[in-house]
Amino acid sequence: MLAFNTDWLGESQNIYEIEDCLKAIADAGFSHVHWCHNWDGEYTYSVMEMLQIRGWMKKYNLKMKGIHATEGHHRTNVLGKYKYRWERENRRDYTSENEFNRIAGVELIKNRVDMAYLLDTSEIVLHMQLPYRAFEEDPSFRDRYYAQVCKSFDELEFYCKTRGVRLCVENLLGTPNEHQIYQFDLLFDRYDSDFLGYCCDTGHALVTSKTDCLELPKRYVDRMFFIHTSDNIGLQSPDCWEDDIKMTHCDQHRLPFEGKYDWDGFAKLVAQSPYEYPIVLEVSSNDPTDTGYLARARETGERLRKLVEDYRGAL
């Protein structure tokens, strides 16, 4: 069993192109899809859209492995551009100090929880962009920020549990690991694993780690309920920390084993974790004419799955 991300060729909003994308994934032999359309922004799915997607899944004999939820619009940390007043930029933001915007952000996440429930999958993946430069400039802001995050998660916990959907927070690009460790330690100390888990993004980890790309999955292996697997060559230049566009280009979403990530070490950790199959590929192709891409992706995914299986069998 393998899962493939729906936005591997971009996020077309054309329903015929979306269906064609699902058909191509199914024809390539994948058993599951990871729904990544509208992973950011403030789009809300209607129940009718969810039912349409469920119909496509049934038509092509696919199952869902997780929904990539959205935190709202992307923020930037470059030079502390937005300082502390993020709510001026984002109307729906579950971290906002503006209560109207924070609650609107919670409603946006609940929409994806409902979508996961209706599409019979048990995880949503969520970004939490950390304004770490603002934390460094004003430590009191970090406390206020996490107070809002916890207020939102307190409101989401019962909602998620009654629907059997776990929220998995992803390690992100462009945030130093020390800030992410503070984040995950705080959250996992407060919330149990039935509600809150860790999504390990291998491509992000390779870029943000200083010496060990496995630092985060090693630390949170017991909470690793979701994975995004892709490869790259790591941080391309220290200047990337000062330029969001350059940093984004570091996250190349190559197929596993095409870059510098430690796949053997990762497979050992997945084998020890509570992660449940299928393996999720979150990769992208820049060439829509490359008809062999999905076949190569499946071959790569099978190679990684077998590596995990071998280590699980040895436990």
Backbone hydrogen bonds in HBPLUS format (Angstrom, degrees):
<---DONOR---> <-ACCEPTOR-->    atom                        ^
c    i                          cat <-CA-CA->   ^        H-A-AA   ^      H-
h    n   atom  resd res      DA  || num        DHA   H-A  angle D-A-AA Bond
n    s   type  num  typ     dist DA aas  dist angle  dist       angle   num
A0031-SER N   A0002-LEU O   3.16 MM  29  5.68 134.5  2.38 141.9 154.8     1
A0032-HIS N   A0002-LEU O   3.07 MM  30  6.07 154.3  2.14 155.2 150.7     2
A0003-ALA N   A0279-ILE O   2.83 MM 276  5.97 159.8  1.87 170.5 165.6     3
A0281-LEU N   A0003-ALA O   2.95 MM 278  6.15 169.6  1.96 147.0 149.0     4
A0004-PHE N   A0032-HIS O   3.18 MM  28  6.52 146.8  2.30 126.3 130.2     5
A0034-HIS N   A0004-PHE O   2.94 MM  30  5.71 157.4  1.99 123.2 126.6     6
A0005-ASN N   A0281-LEU O   3.18 MM 276  6.31 129.8  2.44 150.5 164.5     7
A0006-THR N   A0034-HIS O   3.10 MM  28  6.18 151.9  2.18 157.3 154.2     8
A0010-GLY N   A0007-ASP O   3.01 MM   3  4.70 166.6  2.03 105.7 107.9     9
A0285-SER N   A0008-TRP O   2.99 MM 277  6.02 164.6  2.01 160.5 158.2    10
A0017-GLU N   A0014-ASN O   3.08 MM   3  5.32 118.2  2.48 102.7 117.4    11
A0018-ILE N   A0014-ASN O   2.93 MM   4  6.22 154.0  2.00 156.2 164.7    12
A0019-GLU N   A0015-ILE O   3.02 MM   4  6.18 162.6  2.05 143.1 147.5    13
A0020-ASP N   A0016-TYR O   2.94 MM   4  6.14 155.9  1.99 141.9 149.1    14
A0021-CYS N   A0017-GLU O   2.94 MM   4  6.11 147.5  2.05 140.7 149.1    15
A0022-LEU N   A0018-ILE O   3.09 MM   4  6.47 156.4  2.14 150.7 156.0    16
A0023-LYS N   A0019-GLU O   2.94 MM   4  6.22 159.0  1.99 152.4 158.6    17
A0024-ALA N   A0020-ASP O   2.94 MM   4  6.15 155.4  2.00 146.6 152.8    18
A0025-ILE N   A0021-CYS O   3.08 MM   4  6.36 155.0  2.15 147.4 153.7    19
A0026-ALA N   A0022-LEU O   2.99 MM   4  6.24 160.7  2.03 150.5 155.7    20
A0027-ASP N   A0023-LYS O   2.79 MM   4  5.99 162.4  1.82 153.1 158.4    21
A0028-ALA N   A0024-ALA O   3.06 MM   4  6.19 136.3  2.26 138.3 148.7    22
A0030-PHE N   A0025-ILE O   3.32 MM   5  5.90 159.0  2.36 160.9 155.0    23
A0029-GLY N   A0026-ALA O   2.95 MM   3  5.31 159.3  1.99 111.1 117.8    24
A0063-LYS N   A0031-SER O   3.07 MM  32  6.40 146.1  2.19 139.6 150.0    25
A0033-VAL N   A0063-LYS O   2.89 MM  30  6.43 143.8  2.02 157.8 169.5    26
A0065-LYS N   A0033-VAL O   2.83 MM  32  5.82 166.2  1.84 154.9 153.7    27
A0035-TRP N   A0066-GLY O   3.24 MM  31  6.58 144.2  2.38 164.4 156.9    28
A0068-HIS N   A0035-TRP O   2.82 MM  33  5.96 166.8  1.83 170.3 170.0    29
A0041-GLY N   A0072-GLY O   2.97 MM  31  4.45 160.6  2.01 109.3 106.3    30
A0049-GLU N   A0046-SER O   3.14 MM   3  5.25 121.8  2.50  97.3 111.0    31
A0050-MET N   A0046-SER O   3.11 MM   4  6.49 157.4  2.17 149.0 155.3    32
A0051-LEU N   A0047-VAL O   2.93 MM   4  6.23 155.5  1.99 150.5 156.9    33
A0052-GLN N   A0048-MET O   2.95 MM   4  6.19 146.9  2.06 140.7 150.0    34
A0053-ILE N   A0049-GLU O   2.94 MM   4  6.25 159.5  1.98 153.4 157.9    35
A0054-ARG N   A0050-MET O   2.92 MM   4  6.20 156.3  1.98 145.9 153.1    36
A0055-GLY N   A0051-LEU O   2.92 MM   4  6.16 147.3  2.03 142.0 150.6    37
A0056-TRP N   A0052-GLN O   3.01 MM   4  6.39 152.7  2.09 148.0 155.0    38
A0057-MET N   A0053-ILE O   2.93 MM   4  6.22 159.6  1.97 153.5 159.1    39
A0058-LYS N   A0054-ARG O   3.03 MM   4  6.27 159.2  2.08 147.2 152.1    40
A0059-LYS N   A0055-GLY O   2.94 MM   4  6.11 158.9  1.99 147.6 153.8    41
A0060-TYR N   A0056-TRP O   3.05 MM   4  6.28 150.8  2.13 152.2 157.9    42
A0062-LEU N   A0057-MET O   2.85 MM   5  4.83 168.8  1.86 144.8 147.0    43
A0061-ASN N   A0058-LYS O   3.24 MM   3  4.98 164.2  2.27 100.5 104.8    44
A0067-ILE N   A0123-GLU O   3.09 MM  56  6.54 150.5  2.18 142.1 149.8    45
A0125-VAL N   A0067-ILE O   2.88 MM  58  6.29 154.5  1.94 150.3 156.8    46
A0069-ALA N   A0125-VAL O   2.75 MM  56  5.50 137.3  1.93 142.5 156.5    47
A0080-GLY N   A0077-ASN O   3.04 MM   3  5.15 162.3  2.07 129.4 123.8    48
A0081-LYS N   A0078-VAL O   2.93 MM   3  5.77 146.6  2.04 126.9 133.0    49
A0083-LYS N   A0080-GLY O   2.87 MM   3  5.14 153.4  1.94 114.7 123.6    50
A0088-ARG N   A0085-ARG O   3.25 MM   3  5.98 162.8  2.28 117.0 121.4    51
A0089-GLU N   A0086-TRP O   2.80 MM   3  5.50 156.9  1.86 122.6 129.9    52
A0090-ASN N   A0086-TRP O   3.24 MM   4  6.48 139.7  2.41 145.5 156.5    53
A0093-ASP N   A0101-ASN O   3.09 MM   8  5.64 162.5  2.12 124.8 130.4    54
A0096-SER N   A0093-ASP O   3.02 MM   3  5.39 169.2  2.03 120.4 123.7    55
A0102-ARG N   A0098-ASN O   2.86 MM   4  6.09 156.1  1.92 155.5 163.6    56
A0103-ILE N   A0099-GLU O   2.98 MM   4  6.02 171.8  1.99 148.6 150.5    57
A0104-ALA N   A0100-PHE O   3.05 MM   4  6.20 152.4  2.13 140.9 149.2    58
A0105-GLY N   A0101-ASN O   2.92 MM   4  6.15 142.9  2.06 140.2 150.0    59
A0105-GLY N   A0102-ARG O   3.03 MM   3  5.01 119.9  2.40  93.3 108.7    60
A0106-VAL N   A0102-ARG O   2.99 MM   4  6.40 147.1  2.10 147.0 156.2    61
A0107-GLU N   A0103-ILE O   2.97 MM   4  6.29 155.2  2.04 148.0 154.4    62
A0108-LEU N   A0104-ALA O   3.10 MM   4  6.37 143.4  2.24 138.3 147.8    63
A0109-ILE N   A0105-GLY O   3.16 MM   4  6.52 150.7  2.25 144.7 151.5    64
A0110-LYS N   A0106-VAL O   2.91 MM   4  6.23 158.5  1.96 152.0 158.6    65
A0111-ASN N   A0107-GLU O   3.05 MM   4  6.29 141.6  2.21 140.2 149.5    66
A0112-ARG N   A0109-ILE O   2.98 MM   3  5.27 124.2  2.30 102.9 116.6    67
A0113-VAL N   A0109-ILE O   2.98 MM   4  6.38 146.1  2.09 147.3 158.1    68
A0114-ASP N   A0110-LYS O   2.89 MM   4  6.15 161.6  1.92 153.3 156.7    69
A0115-MET N   A0111-ASN O   3.05 MM   4  6.26 148.2  2.15 135.0 144.1    70
A0116-ALA N   A0112-ARG O   2.88 MM   4  6.08 156.1  1.94 144.2 149.8    71
A0117-TYR N   A0113-VAL O   2.95 MM   4  6.22 161.0  1.99 151.1 156.3    72
A0118-LEU N   A0114-ASP O   2.94 MM   4  6.15 160.6  1.97 149.9 154.7    73
A0119-LEU N   A0115-MET O   2.93 MM   4  6.05 143.3  2.07 143.6 153.8    74
A0121-THR N   A0116-ALA O   2.99 MM   5  5.19 163.2  2.02 144.6 147.9    75
A0120-ASP N   A0117-TYR O   3.30 MM   3  5.18 162.7  2.33 101.0 104.1    76
A0166-ARG N   A0122-SER O   2.77 MM  44  5.99 174.2  1.78 143.8 142.1    77
A0124-ILE N   A0166-ARG O   2.94 MM  42  6.38 151.5  2.02 163.0 167.1    78
A0168-CYS N   A0124-ILE O   2.81 MM  44  6.04 166.0  1.83 168.2 172.4    79
A0126-LEU N   A0168-CYS O   2.88 MM  42  6.07 158.0  1.92 150.6 152.9    80
A0170-GLU N   A0126-LEU O   3.06 MM  44  6.07 161.7  2.09 155.1 156.9    81
A0132-TYR N   A0130-LEU O   2.79 MM   2  5.29 137.5  1.97 104.0  91.3    82
A0134-ALA N   A0131-PRO O   2.97 MM   3  5.45 122.7  2.31 109.9 123.8    83
A0135-PHE N   A0131-PRO O   3.04 MM   4  6.43 147.3  2.15 144.4 154.6    84
A0136-GLU N   A0132-TYR O   2.98 MM   4  6.23 154.2  2.05 145.1 150.7    85
A0137-GLU N   A0133-ARG O   2.99 MM   4  6.25 145.3  2.11 141.6 151.2    86
A0138-ASP N   A0134-ALA O   2.87 MM   4  5.95 149.3  1.97 147.4 155.2    87
A0141-PHE N   A0138-ASP O   2.83 MM   3  5.52 146.7  1.94 121.7 131.0    88
A0142-ARG N   A0139-PRO O   3.15 MM   3  5.37 128.7  2.42 100.6 112.6    89
A0144-ARG N   A0140-SER O   3.18 MM   4  6.52 157.4  2.23 145.1 151.2    90
A0145-TYR N   A0141-PHE O   2.75 MM   4  5.92 157.1  1.80 154.4 161.3    91
A0146-TYR N   A0142-ARG O   3.03 MM   4  6.24 169.9  2.04 153.7 154.8    92
A0147-ALA N   A0143-ASP O   3.01 MM   4  6.11 142.3  2.15 139.6 150.3    93
A0148-GLN N   A0144-ARG O   3.19 MM   4  6.45 149.3  2.28 143.9 150.1    94
A0148-GLN N   A0145-TYR O   3.14 MM   3  5.38 123.9  2.47  99.5 112.4    95
A0149-VAL N   A0145-TYR O   3.03 MM   4  6.39 156.9  2.09 147.1 154.2    96
A0150-CYS N   A0146-TYR O   2.87 MM   4  5.97 167.2  1.89 147.3 150.3    97
A0151-LYS N   A0147-ALA O   3.02 MM   4  6.13 146.7  2.14 135.2 144.6    98
A0152-SER N   A0148-GLN O   3.00 MM   4  6.26 156.8  2.05 148.7 154.1    99
A0153-PHE N   A0149-VAL O   2.87 MM   4  6.19 159.6  1.91 152.1 158.4   100
A0154-ASP N   A0150-CYS O   2.78 MM   4  5.84 153.6  1.85 145.4 152.6   101
A0155-GLU N   A0151-LYS O   3.24 MM   4  6.46 148.7  2.35 137.5 144.8   102
A0156-LEU N   A0152-SER O   3.01 MM   4  6.29 132.9  2.24 138.0 151.7   103
A0157-GLU N   A0153-PHE O   2.87 MM   4  5.88 140.5  2.02 151.3 159.1   104
A0160-CYS N   A0156-LEU O   2.83 MM   4  6.00 161.9  1.86 164.4 168.2   105
A0161-LYS N   A0157-GLU O   2.97 MM   4  6.17 168.9  1.99 155.6 159.0   106
A0162-THR N   A0158-PHE O   3.00 MM   4  6.09 160.2  2.04 153.4 157.1   107
A0163-ARG N   A0160-CYS O   3.06 MM   3  5.33 142.8  2.21 104.2 115.3   108
A0165-VAL N   A0160-CYS O   3.04 MM   5  5.07 175.0  2.05 142.2 142.0   109
A0164-GLY N   A0161-LYS O   3.19 MM   3  4.96 159.1  2.24  98.2 104.5   110
A0167-LEU N   A0195-PHE O   2.86 MM  28  6.03 161.4  1.89 168.0 163.7   111
A0197-GLY N   A0167-LEU O   2.83 MM  30  6.11 157.8  1.88 147.6 151.2   112
A0169-VAL N   A0197-GLY O   2.99 MM  28  6.34 148.8  2.09 151.5 141.6   113
A0199-CYS N   A0169-VAL O   2.91 MM  30  5.57 169.1  1.93 130.8 129.6   114
A0171-ASN N   A0199-CYS O   3.36 MM  28  6.74 149.3  2.46 177.9 172.5   115
A0179-HIS N   A0176-PRO O   3.10 MM   3  5.77 135.4  2.31 116.0 125.8   116
A0180-GLN N   A0176-PRO O   3.36 MM   4  6.73 151.7  2.44 143.5 151.6   117
A0180-GLN N   A0177-ASN O   3.00 MM   3  4.91 114.8  2.44  92.7 109.5   118
A0181-ILE N   A0177-ASN O   2.77 MM   4  6.00 152.8  1.84 158.7 165.8   119
A0182-TYR N   A0178-GLU O   3.25 MM   4  6.42 157.9  2.30 136.8 141.8   120
A0183-GLN N   A0179-HIS O   3.11 MM   4  6.31 158.3  2.16 140.0 146.1   121
A0184-PHE N   A0180-GLN O   2.88 MM   4  6.14 171.7  1.89 158.3 158.1   122
A0185-ASP N   A0181-ILE O   2.90 MM   4  5.91 165.0  1.93 151.5 156.5   123
A0186-LEU N   A0182-TYR O   3.07 MM   4  6.13 162.3  2.11 146.8 151.6   124
A0187-LEU N   A0183-GLN O   3.03 MM   4  6.27 167.4  2.05 154.8 158.2   125
A0188-PHE N   A0184-PHE O   2.86 MM   4  5.84 169.1  1.87 154.3 157.7   126
A0189-ASP N   A0185-ASP O   3.09 MM   4  6.00 139.3  2.26 137.5 146.9   127
A0190-ARG N   A0186-LEU O   3.29 MM   4  6.43 138.2  2.47 136.9 146.9   128
A0190-ARG N   A0187-LEU O   3.15 MM   3  5.20 128.9  2.43  94.4 107.5   129
A0191-TYR N   A0187-LEU O   2.91 MM   4  6.06 156.4  1.97 155.4 161.4   130
A0195-PHE N   A0192-ASP O   3.20 MM   3  5.83 150.5  2.29 111.9 119.3   131
A0196-LEU N   A0192-ASP O   3.00 MM   4  6.18 179.2  2.00 160.0 159.9   132
A0198-TYR N   A0223-ARG O   2.65 MM  25  5.29 164.3  1.67 154.1 148.6   133
A0225-PHE N   A0198-TYR O   3.23 MM  27  5.96 129.6  2.50 137.8 151.5   134
A0226-PHE N   A0198-TYR O   3.37 MM  28  6.45 148.6  2.48 154.0 146.5   135
A0200-CYS N   A0226-PHE O   3.02 MM  26  6.43 153.4  2.09 146.6 141.3   136
A0228-HIS N   A0200-CYS O   2.86 MM  28  6.08 165.0  1.89 143.9 143.2   137
A0205-ALA N   A0201-ASP O   3.05 MM   4  6.24 161.7  2.08 150.8 156.4   138
A0202-THR N   A0228-HIS O   3.04 MM  26  6.39 156.4  2.09 168.2 173.8   139
A0206-LEU N   A0202-THR O   3.09 MM   4  6.27 150.9  2.18 147.1 153.2   140
A0207-VAL N   A0204-HIS O   3.09 MM   3  5.33 127.6  2.38 101.4 114.7   141
A0208-THR N   A0204-HIS O   3.05 MM   4  6.31 160.2  2.09 158.7 164.0   142
A0209-SER N   A0205-ALA O   3.09 MM   4  5.82 143.1  2.23 144.6 150.4   143
A0215-GLU N   A0212-ASP O   3.12 MM   3  5.39 162.5  2.15 117.3 117.7   144
A0218-LYS N   A0214-LEU O   2.93 MM   4  5.87 154.8  1.99 155.6 162.2   145
A0219-ARG N   A0215-GLU O   3.24 MM   4  6.35 155.6  2.30 139.9 146.3   146
A0220-TYR N   A0216-LEU O   2.95 MM   4  6.13 149.8  2.04 154.7 163.5   147
A0223-ARG N   A0220-TYR O   2.92 MM   3  5.34 153.5  2.00 113.1 121.8   148
A0224-MET N   A0221-VAL O   3.31 MM   3  5.10 167.0  2.33 101.6 104.8   149
A0225-PHE N   A0223-ARG O   2.90 MM   2  5.83 117.3  2.30 116.2  99.3   150
A0229-THR N   A0280-VAL O   3.19 MM  51  6.25 152.9  2.27 145.6 153.7   151
A0282-GLU N   A0229-THR O   3.02 MM  53  5.53 175.0  2.02 139.3 140.7   152
A0231-ASP N   A0254-ARG O   2.88 MM  23  4.75 150.3  1.97 122.8 128.9   153
A0254-ARG N   A0231-ASP O   2.93 MM  23  4.75 151.3  2.01 156.8 147.4   154
A0260-LYS N   A0232-ASN O   2.91 MM  28  6.26 157.8  1.96 170.6 163.3   155
A0240-CYS N   A0237-SER O   2.99 MM   3  5.61 161.3  2.02 117.6 123.3   156
A0241-TRP N   A0238-PRO O   3.21 MM   3  6.00 158.2  2.26 119.5 123.5   157
A0242-GLU N   A0239-ASP O   2.88 MM   3  5.44 157.8  1.93 116.9 124.3   158
A0243-ASP N   A0240-CYS O   3.19 MM   3  5.08 166.6  2.21 104.0 107.9   159
A0247-MET N   A0243-ASP O   2.96 MM   4  6.22 159.1  2.01 155.5 162.2   160
A0248-THR N   A0244-ASP O   2.90 MM   4  6.10 157.0  1.95 146.6 152.6   161
A0249-HIS N   A0245-ILE O   3.09 MM   4  6.37 147.9  2.19 144.9 153.1   162
A0250-CYS N   A0247-MET O   2.99 MM   3  5.28 145.2  2.11 104.6 115.2   163
A0251-ASP N   A0248-THR O   3.06 MM   3  5.48 143.4  2.19 108.2 117.8   164
A0252-GLN N   A0250-CYS O   3.08 MM   2  5.64 124.3  2.40 107.2  91.6   165
A0284-SER N   A0253-HIS O   3.18 MM  31  5.63 154.0  2.25 150.6 144.0   166
A0258-GLU N   A0255-LEU O   3.15 MM   3  5.78 142.4  2.30 144.6 145.2   167
A0266-PHE N   A0262-ASP O   3.04 MM   4  6.21 152.9  2.12 142.6 151.0   168
A0267-ALA N   A0263-TRP O   2.89 MM   4  5.97 160.6  1.93 145.4 150.0   169
A0268-LYS N   A0264-ASP O   3.18 MM   4  6.47 152.7  2.26 145.6 152.1   170
A0269-LEU N   A0265-GLY O   3.24 MM   4  6.55 152.7  2.32 142.9 149.5   171
A0269-LEU N   A0266-PHE O   3.04 MM   3  5.15 115.7  2.47  97.4 112.8   172
A0270-VAL N   A0266-PHE O   2.90 MM   4  6.25 162.0  1.94 159.1 164.2   173
A0271-ALA N   A0267-ALA O   2.99 MM   4  6.11 155.7  2.05 144.8 151.6   174
A0272-GLN N   A0268-LYS O   3.21 MM   4  6.48 135.6  2.42 135.8 146.6   175
A0272-GLN N   A0269-LEU O   3.04 MM   3  5.09 128.5  2.31  96.6 110.3   176
A0273-SER N   A0269-LEU O   3.03 MM   4  6.14 124.0  2.35 141.9 157.1   177
A0273-SER N   A0270-VAL O   3.12 MM   3  4.99 141.4  2.28  96.5 107.9   178
A0290-ASP N   A0287-ASP O   3.04 MM   3  5.52 167.8  2.06 118.8 122.4   179
A0291-THR N   A0289-THR O   2.96 MM   2  5.74 114.6  2.40 114.7  98.0   180
A0293-TYR N   A0290-ASP O   3.29 MM   3  5.69 169.9  2.31 114.7 117.0   181
A0296-ARG N   A0292-GLY O   3.06 MM   4  6.31 158.1  2.11 153.1 158.9   182
A0297-ALA N   A0293-TYR O   2.84 MM   4  6.10 153.9  1.91 151.3 159.9   183
A0298-ARG N   A0294-LEU O   2.91 MM   4  6.12 158.1  1.95 146.5 151.5   184
A0299-GLU N   A0295-ALA O   3.03 MM   4  6.27 160.1  2.07 145.8 151.2   185
A0300-THR N   A0296-ARG O   2.92 MM   4  6.15 156.6  1.97 148.2 154.4   186
A0301-GLY N   A0297-ALA O   2.85 MM   4  6.08 160.6  1.89 151.7 157.4   187
A0302-GLU N   A0298-ARG O   2.89 MM   4  6.11 157.5  1.94 152.5 158.0   188
A0303-ARG N   A0299-GLU O   3.07 MM   4  6.30 147.2  2.18 139.2 148.0   189
A0304-LEU N   A0300-THR O   3.04 MM   4  6.40 155.4  2.10 150.8 156.7   190
A0305-ARG N   A0301-GLY O   2.84 MM   4  6.08 161.5  1.87 151.7 157.5   191
A0306-LYS N   A0302-GLU O   2.93 MM   4  6.04 160.1  1.97 146.3 151.0   192
A0307-LEU N   A0303-ARG O   3.14 MM   4  6.33 149.1  2.24 138.6 146.9   193
A0308-VAL N   A0304-LEU O   3.03 MM   4  6.38 158.8  2.07 153.0 157.7   194
A0309-GLU N   A0305-ARG O   2.86 MM   4  6.11 160.4  1.89 150.4 156.5   195
A0310-ASP N   A0306-LYS O   2.85 MM   4  6.04 154.5  1.91 148.6 154.5   196
A0311-TYR N   A0307-LEU O   3.24 MM   4  6.52 155.9  2.30 144.0 149.6   197
A0312-ARG N   A0308-VAL O   2.87 MM   4  6.15 154.4  1.93 153.0 161.2   198
A0313-GLY N   A0309-GLU O   2.88 MM   4  6.01 152.5  1.95 146.3 153.8   199
A0314-ALA N   A0311-TYR O   3.17 MM   3  5.05 134.3  2.39  91.3 103.8   200
A0315-LEU N   A0312-ARG O   3.23 MM   3  5.31 153.2  2.31 100.8 108.6   201
